[in-house]
Amino acid sequence: MKRAASTKKKVTRASARKAASPRPQRNRASAATDYDLVLFISGASERSRVALANIKVIANEHLKGRYRLSVVDLYQQPQRAREHEIIAVPTLVRRLPAPLRRLVGDLSDGDRVMIGLDIVPKSRNG
Amino acid sequence: MTRQPRLLTAEALAKCPTGIRGLDQVTDGGLPRNRSTLVCGGPGAGKTLLGLEFLARGARDFREAGVFVSFEERPEDLAKNAVSLGFDLGRLARSKRLVVEHIALDRNQLLEAGEYDLEGLFIRLEAAIASVGAKRVVLDTIEALFGALTNQGILRAELNRLFSWLKDKGVTTVITAERGQGALTRHGLEEYVSDCVLMLDQRVDDQIATRRLRIVKYRGSTHGTNEYPFLIDRSGFLVLPITDVSLDYASPKQFVSSGVAKLDEMLGGKGYFQASTVMVSGTAGTGKTSLAAHFVDGGCRRGDRCLYFAFEESPAQIMRNMRSVGIHLQKWVDRGLLTFHAMRPTSVGMETHISLMLKQLQDFRPHVVVLDPISSFEAAGTPLDAHAMLIRVIDLLKARGITTLFTSLTSGEVASEQAGSGVSSLIDAWILLRNLEQGGERTRSLYVLKARGMRHSNQIREFLLTDRGADLQDIYIGPEGILVGSARADQEMRDRASAVASRRDIEQKKEVLERKHKAFQARIAELEAAYAAEAHDLKGAITQEEGRLKIGLTGRTTLAADRQRTDRTSTGTSGRARR
């Protein structure tokens, strides 16, 4: 399982660069990004706030320098919900690495976020 | 106490007509407006099509735009399905009257990590409704959420919120749901939608499928409680409120000819009552179809539209066969007065048969209907089914004032009076055709077993199928009993011969009489002549005699006077002279 996930990462990196296109980018961390994440929220709701805080914590801990995160407020841009097939809010979409993943919820369940994003914890990795 | 609820129901009764044929009738006006209706049913029951038609008709016929939220089918597939019902989703979409919102839920892409709500769904719905100003929404099927998301607590809370949100939005919503085991829906959606629940069902009895619709509940409204069969055809849904059997149809006084003049005579001179139900029963080859064809032919001659349901023969076959007895049906078909509808009783279920018939009735609006034969339905289902179906068919036809003729095949062994799926009590006129065997030949015979409300002949007639159509002959009843066929012809010949003989006898006697009369006259004349001659002679003799007598007397007197004069005086009498 771990091995499969890591090989997938390598394969998709190249193809992802090809498919790169203008995207909502606010929290661009660095040019070399392994992870392209978009968080869809609904205004200034408690859940939205919690979700944003949670993903920042996890990403900074495990994906430092390897990710970019954009946030879309569906109240501001309702058409995005259709474009990105969003039903539940908040939803974190992992566009890269492929395959596309959607994490639904305020991301308070850290383990599930890790699984959903295919992040291999540092402690175990080392 | 009672006033308040009444006010409430009056408010709740606002309805949103679906435009779906028959559905508004059984729901007494449509679905509850600005509320949600749950449509549940098994796979392939027609839930999605119902939703599609609700929106398409709303957009087309009621100028109410709609949003179709599809959780399963892709818009292209939906458009294809809609075309099969005769609706062009693309055109409706271009004219901003219908929008399809496809919500793809890929379970493999979804992972739950914490608390969430379905605000995304709400936002999309809101946008879609706003884009066309929708008044109608279909969610097909929202249960897909249960497959994609696992947090039941959140889901249920959000569904609750969704339905009240839709109500606030002022849209009439149809929610489809898969039927569950022991419950209306698999995920208990009926708990959220409490205003109206429709159940679609496709049942297979004896390998024959029938679609049915039932209104499980409809708060604050009257509605039919039965299962209504429905069809999905090229023009969409057709719900048939045919289980509402009533007996309050008018009974017309007009007559409809049976197509056979002599049969009309037997039925009191005018034929069948209009809107009555006539059954022609008999064993094989007794001429049932011919009699039916005559009825149709007669109807077309009057200019009536006739509908012929053929359950055993193809229209071409019937027309060919009827040509051989001089009934030409093709011309009526060409003129559009006659329509054949051939179907196998076993091809579809009883309900579907009725549905198809009703559709035909609605499309063609016939005056005269023939079902040939009804006995084949007994083979298709249980006798009870066939009976129930016939009752409903008879009702349908009567209610429309259609004069109907059933034929019923009876087997030779069964008493023919028992024939006809036990529907005899529903039949107004019953004509029985029988084969009589006598003198080594078979002869068709006909009699009127019953004819309600008319004085009908109780005689058996010989039923002849000539190349110029059917004819009825009186049966010879002689000292040896009933004579038919050749025996009757023979007897008739004998009768004719003896009649001729007696006529000849009479002539002869008349001649004799004449002769006698003449002879008598001659003799009278002769006698008269003889008499006249004799009388003449006698008269002559008498005159002569008298003359002679007179002369004699005078002479003698003269002589005497002369003598007196000479004897005594010149004036003496004869007496004295004689003395």
Boltz contact constraints between the chains, C-beta under 6 A:
constraints:
  - contact:
      token1: [A, 42]
      token2: [B, 119]
      max_distance: 6.0
  - contact:
      token1: [A, 47]
      token2: [B, 115]
      max_distance: 6.0
  - contact:
      token1: [A, 74]
      token2: [B, 123]
      max_distance: 6.0
  - contact:
      token1: [A, 78]
      token2: [B, 123]
      max_distance: 6.0
  - contact:
      token1: [A, 78]
      token2: [B, 127]
      max_distance: 6.0
  - contact:
      token1: [A, 81]
      token2: [B, 120]
      max_distance: 6.0
  - contact:
      token1: [A, 81]
      token2: [B, 123]
      max_distance: 6.0
  - contact:
      token1: [A, 81]
      token2: [B, 124]
      max_distance: 6.0
  - contact:
      token1: [A, 82]
      token2: [B, 124]
      max_distance: 6.0
  - contact:
      token1: [A, 85]
      token2: [B, 104]
      max_distance: 6.0
  - contact:
      token1: [A, 86]
      token2: [B, 120]
      max_distance: 6.0
  - contact:
      token1: [A, 87]
      token2: [B, 118]
      max_distance: 6.0
  - contact:
      token1: [A, 87]
      token2: [B, 120]
      max_distance: 6.0
  - contact:
      token1: [A, 87]
      token2: [B, 121]
      max_distance: 6.0
  - contact:
      token1: [A, 88]
      token2: [B, 116]
      max_distance: 6.0
  - contact:
      token1: [A, 88]
      token2: [B, 118]
      max_distance: 6.0
  - contact:
      token1: [A, 88]
      token2: [B, 120]
      max_distance: 6.0
  - contact:
      token1: [A, 89]
      token2: [B, 117]
      max_distance: 6.0
  - contact:
      token1: [A, 89]
      token2: [B, 119]
      max_distance: 6.0
  - contact:
      token1: [A, 89]
      token2: [B, 120]
      max_distance: 6.0
  - contact:
      token1: [A, 100]
      token2: [B, 109]
      max_distance: 6.0
  - contact:
      token1: [A, 101]
      token2: [B, 109]
      max_distance: 6.0
  - contact:
      token1: [A, 102]
      token2: [B, 109]
      max_distance: 6.0
  - contact:
      token1: [A, 102]
      token2: [B, 110]
      max_distance: 6.0
  - contact:
      token1: [A, 103]
      token2: [B, 111]
      max_distance: 6.0
  - contact:
      token1: [A, 103]
      token2: [B, 113]
      max_distance: 6.0
  - contact:
      token1: [A, 104]
      token2: [B, 110]
      max_distance: 6.0
  - contact:
      token1: [A, 104]
      token2: [B, 112]
      max_distance: 6.0
  - contact:
      token1: [A, 104]
      token2: [B, 116]
      max_distance: 6.0
  - contact:
      token1: [A, 105]
      token2: [B, 112]
      max_distance: 6.0
  - contact:
      token1: [A, 105]
      token2: [B, 113]
      max_distance: 6.0
  - contact:
      token1: [A, 105]
      token2: [B, 114]
      max_distance: 6.0
  - contact:
      token1: [A, 105]
      token2: [B, 115]
      max_distance: 6.0
  - contact:
      token1: [A, 105]
      token2: [B, 116]
      max_distance: 6.0
  - contact:
      token1: [A, 106]
      token2: [B, 114]
      max_distance: 6.0
  - contact:
      token1: [A, 106]
      token2: [B, 115]
      max_distance: 6.0
  - contact:
      token1: [A, 107]
      token2: [B, 113]
      max_distance: 6.0
  - contact:
      token1: [A, 107]
      token2: [B, 114]
      max_distance: 6.0
  - contact:
      token1: [A, 108]
      token2: [B, 114]
      max_distance: 6.0
  - contact:
      token1: [A, 109]
      token2: [B, 113]
      max_distance: 6.0
  - contact:
      token1: [A, 109]
      token2: [B, 114]
      max_distance: 6.0
  - contact:
      token1: [A, 112]
      token2: [B, 113]
      max_distance: 6.0
  - contact:
      token1: [A, 113]
      token2: [B, 113]
      max_distance: 6.0
  - contact:
      token1: [A, 116]
      token2: [B, 111]
      max_distance: 6.0
